[in-house]
């Protein structure tokens, strides 16, 4: 099945800094999702992005499906951006389960 | 907006108890999923359902069962809770496979089994 890898594993930023998180996947996918898991454990949908670029406020994402990677950009980071960022791709089998990367732990310091 | 709710945010149970975790979604999604999340192991699929009364095993179904009597509700049942089922449980829902299959998650239930 598909494998999903994320980098970096953890990241510490000063408030106001920009960052780029990367997600590599081992096979072609028909969708890719980015999530933010907040300190209370909830997975918040950030982007559903099979290909191309999308922007939502200070966040944007780009997926290059032919090269099997996706990038999440966070600009002007805030302390509320702290948490774990996951990318996930569907397994492609009958279950349609998501295969999650190992996540990037982001800490934004004031 | 899609809303997925779970019956409890935190739950403490004793070994051997029967435990019910409830999940409700309000967007008429066909698919519903139960995952558990553990440090170092990531999210793993326990069971999923693609229609009312239909269920399929995921990667780690042992010790669990599920029920889907209505389209909007998917219950996870721990028949006899054990300490190794202490975990974060996350419910998700999505539209049919083959269409836009973006998954939406509930807030999670942190279950502790003593």
Interface residues (C-beta under 8 A of the other chain):
Chain A: X31 X33 X35 X40 X41 X42 X43 X45 X48 X88 X90 X94 X95 X96 X97 X98 X100 X102 X103
Chain B: X9 X31 X33 X37 X42 X43 X45 X48 X56 X58 X59 X88 X90 X92 X94 X97 X100 X101 X102 X103 X104 X105 X106 X107 X108 X110
